[in-house]
Amino acid sequence: MKNLNQTSLEISTMGLGCMGMSEFYGQTDDQNSLRILEEAFDSGINFFDTADTYGLGHNEKLLGQFIAQYQNQRDTIVIATKFGIVREQNQDGRRIDNTPNYIRQACEASLTRLGIEQIDLYYCHRRQTEVPIEDVTGTLADLIRQGKIKSFGFSEISAQSLKRANTVAPVTAVQSEYSLWSREPEQELLQTCSELNVEFVAYSSVH
């Protein structure tokens, strides 16, 4: 276990990405997925990653079922979810939305699906370049003050944008693909995260 930078949250060194439990990798089975979540938690993993776009909300609802089974241990389960990729039911395609009103609405919807009162780590899933990152960060800082989220971060962000965001409010984490095949974070992002005391969370690390 380790402390998640700039928070009081204790997280397992390895987390569990839950996207495939809802779509993209073939057929899914909720009961089997719940068993996997339970076994992961029982083995010491307490850091679970999801997003509102995974399964069009299904993945958050699935995690909500899991969390409900461990209500007396809620403080030991760390949930990271994301906003920003908007998909409509029964429609192809997607759009990116980082506007303040959308962020607030997305946060409330995620809280409802997860069945929790506060999101531990709330990521901006993808950036909408038309919306200044300072506005996005300010909105997320407001959600912290309102008690809706404990901390926030960005998924796939440049080092320059991270520096701009961190001048508005402390960024807790950056999530980015990092593996033997994908080394881009080494160019500048890892160093910037270290300088700003921002947690770097690697995804698809075994691809």
C-alpha positions as CSV (number, residue, x, y, z in Angstrom):
1,M,0.0,0.0,0.0
2,K,1.1,3.6,-0.6
3,N,-0.3,7.0,-0.1
4,L,-1.9,8.7,-3.1
5,N,-0.1,11.9,-3.6
6,Q,-1.6,15.0,-1.9
7,T,-4.4,13.0,-0.3
8,S,-4.9,10.8,2.7
9,L,-6.0,7.9,0.5
10,E,-4.1,4.6,0.8
11,I,-4.0,2.7,-2.4
12,S,-2.6,-0.7,-3.5
13,T,0.5,-0.4,-5.8
14,M,-1.4,-2.2,-8.5
15,G,-5.0,-1.2,-9.3
16,L,-7.7,-3.0,-11.3
17,G,-9.1,-1.4,-14.5
18,C,-12.7,-2.5,-14.9
19,M,-13.5,-1.3,-18.5
20,G,-13.4,-4.8,-20.0
21,M,-16.1,-5.9,-17.6
22,S,-18.6,-3.9,-19.6
23,E,-17.5,-3.8,-23.2
24,F,-14.8,-3.9,-25.8
25,Y,-13.2,-7.3,-25.0
26,G,-16.0,-9.7,-25.9
27,Q,-19.0,-11.0,-23.9
28,T,-19.3,-10.0,-20.3
29,D,-20.8,-11.6,-17.2
30,D,-21.8,-9.4,-14.3
31,Q,-21.7,-12.2,-11.7
32,N,-18.3,-13.3,-12.9
33,S,-17.1,-9.7,-12.8
34,L,-18.4,-9.3,-9.3
35,R,-16.5,-12.4,-8.2
36,I,-13.3,-11.0,-9.8
37,L,-13.8,-7.7,-8.0
38,E,-14.3,-9.5,-4.7
39,E,-11.3,-11.7,-5.2
40,A,-9.1,-8.7,-6.1
41,F,-10.2,-6.8,-3.0
42,D,-9.7,-9.9,-0.8
43,S,-6.1,-10.2,-2.2
44,G,-5.2,-6.7,-1.3
45,I,-6.2,-4.6,-4.4
46,N,-8.3,-1.6,-3.3
47,F,-7.8,0.8,-6.2
48,F,-10.5,0.4,-8.9
49,D,-10.7,2.3,-12.2
50,T,-13.8,3.0,-14.2
51,A,-15.4,5.7,-16.3
52,D,-18.9,6.9,-17.1
53,T,-18.4,6.0,-20.8
54,Y,-17.6,2.3,-20.1
55,G,-20.7,0.4,-21.1
56,L,-22.6,3.7,-21.2
57,G,-22.7,3.8,-17.4
58,H,-22.9,0.0,-16.9
59,N,-19.4,-0.2,-15.5
60,E,-20.1,2.3,-12.8
61,K,-23.3,0.5,-11.8
62,L,-21.4,-2.7,-11.6
63,L,-18.8,-1.2,-9.3
64,G,-21.7,0.2,-7.3
65,Q,-23.0,-3.3,-6.7
66,F,-19.6,-4.3,-5.6
67,I,-19.2,-1.4,-3.2
68,A,-22.7,-2.1,-1.7
69,Q,-21.4,-5.5,-0.5
70,Y,-18.6,-3.8,1.4
71,Q,-20.4,-0.8,3.0
72,N,-18.6,-1.3,6.3
73,Q,-15.3,-1.1,4.5
74,R,-16.1,1.7,2.1
75,D,-13.2,3.8,3.5
76,T,-10.7,1.2,2.3
77,I,-12.0,1.1,-1.3
78,V,-10.6,3.8,-3.6
79,I,-12.7,4.5,-6.7
80,A,-11.4,6.4,-9.7
81,T,-13.8,7.4,-12.4
82,K,-13.8,9.7,-15.4
83,F,-15.8,12.2,-17.3
84,G,-15.5,13.9,-20.7
85,I,-16.2,11.2,-23.4
86,V,-19.9,11.5,-24.3
87,R,-21.6,8.7,-26.1
88,E,-25.4,8.3,-26.7
89,Q,-27.4,5.2,-26.4
90,N,-27.9,3.3,-29.7
91,Q,-25.6,5.8,-31.6
92,D,-22.1,5.5,-33.0
93,G,-19.5,8.1,-32.4
94,R,-18.6,10.2,-29.5
95,R,-17.9,13.8,-28.5
96,I,-15.7,15.4,-25.9
97,D,-17.2,17.7,-23.3
98,N,-15.3,19.6,-20.6
99,T,-17.7,22.4,-20.0
100,P,-18.3,23.3,-16.4
101,N,-22.0,22.5,-16.5
102,Y,-21.3,19.1,-18.1
103,I,-18.6,18.3,-15.5
104,R,-21.1,18.9,-12.7
105,Q,-23.9,16.9,-14.3
106,A,-21.5,14.0,-15.1
107,C,-20.3,14.0,-11.5
108,E,-23.8,13.8,-10.1
109,A,-24.6,11.0,-12.5
110,S,-21.5,9.0,-11.6
111,L,-22.2,9.4,-7.9
112,T,-25.7,8.0,-8.4
113,R,-24.5,5.0,-10.5
114,L,-21.8,4.2,-8.0
115,G,-24.1,4.6,-5.1
116,I,-21.5,6.7,-3.1
117,E,-21.5,10.2,-1.7
118,Q,-18.0,11.1,-2.8
119,I,-15.7,10.1,-5.7
120,D,-12.1,9.4,-4.5
121,L,-10.3,10.4,-7.7
122,Y,-12.1,12.1,-10.6
123,Y,-10.3,12.2,-13.9
124,C,-10.9,14.3,-17.0
125,H,-10.9,11.5,-19.4
126,R,-10.0,13.4,-22.5
127,R,-9.4,17.1,-23.1
128,Q,-11.7,19.4,-25.0
129,T,-9.2,21.9,-26.3
130,E,-11.8,24.6,-26.8
131,V,-12.3,24.8,-23.0
132,P,-9.3,26.3,-21.2
133,I,-7.8,23.8,-18.8
134,E,-7.9,26.5,-16.1
135,D,-11.7,26.4,-16.3
136,V,-11.7,22.6,-16.1
137,T,-9.4,22.6,-13.1
138,G,-11.4,25.4,-11.4
139,T,-14.6,23.4,-11.8
140,L,-13.0,20.3,-10.3
141,A,-11.6,22.3,-7.4
142,D,-15.2,23.5,-6.8
143,L,-16.3,19.9,-6.6
144,I,-13.7,19.2,-3.9
145,R,-15.0,22.2,-1.9
146,Q,-18.5,20.9,-2.3
147,G,-17.5,17.5,-1.0
148,K,-18.5,15.7,-4.3
149,I,-14.9,14.5,-5.0
150,K,-11.8,14.0,-2.8
151,S,-9.2,14.6,-5.5
152,F,-8.9,15.0,-9.3
153,G,-6.6,14.3,-12.2
154,F,-6.3,14.0,-16.0
155,S,-6.1,11.1,-18.3
156,E,-3.7,11.7,-21.3
157,I,-2.5,15.2,-20.8
158,S,0.7,17.0,-22.0
159,A,3.3,18.2,-19.6
160,Q,2.6,21.8,-20.6
161,S,-1.2,21.4,-19.9
162,L,-0.4,19.7,-16.6
163,K,1.7,22.7,-15.5
164,R,-1.1,25.1,-16.4
165,A,-3.7,23.1,-14.5
166,N,-1.5,22.8,-11.4
167,T,-1.3,26.6,-11.1
168,V,-5.0,26.7,-10.5
169,A,-5.3,23.8,-8.0
170,P,-3.1,20.8,-7.0
171,V,-3.5,18.0,-9.4
172,T,-3.4,14.6,-7.7
173,A,-2.8,12.2,-10.6
174,V,-2.2,11.8,-14.3
175,Q,-3.2,8.6,-16.0
176,S,-1.4,7.7,-19.2
177,E,-0.6,4.7,-21.3
178,Y,2.9,3.4,-20.4
179,S,4.3,0.1,-21.4
180,L,7.2,-1.6,-23.2
181,W,5.4,-0.4,-26.4
182,S,4.4,3.0,-25.4
183,R,7.2,5.1,-23.9
184,E,5.9,8.7,-24.6
185,P,5.6,9.6,-20.9
186,E,9.4,9.4,-20.6
187,Q,9.8,12.4,-22.9
188,E,8.6,14.9,-20.4
189,L,5.5,13.9,-18.5
190,L,7.1,11.6,-15.9
191,Q,9.6,14.4,-15.0
192,T,6.9,17.0,-14.7
193,C,4.8,14.7,-12.5
194,S,7.8,14.2,-10.2
195,E,8.5,17.9,-10.0
196,L,4.8,18.8,-9.2
197,N,4.3,15.8,-6.8
198,V,1.6,14.4,-9.1
199,E,0.9,10.7,-9.0
200,F,1.6,9.0,-12.3
201,V,-0.8,6.1,-13.0
202,A,0.1,3.8,-15.9
203,Y,-2.6,2.0,-17.8
204,S,-2.2,-0.8,-20.4
205,S,1.1,-1.5,-18.8
206,V,1.2,-5.1,-20.0
207,H,0.1,-4.5,-23.6
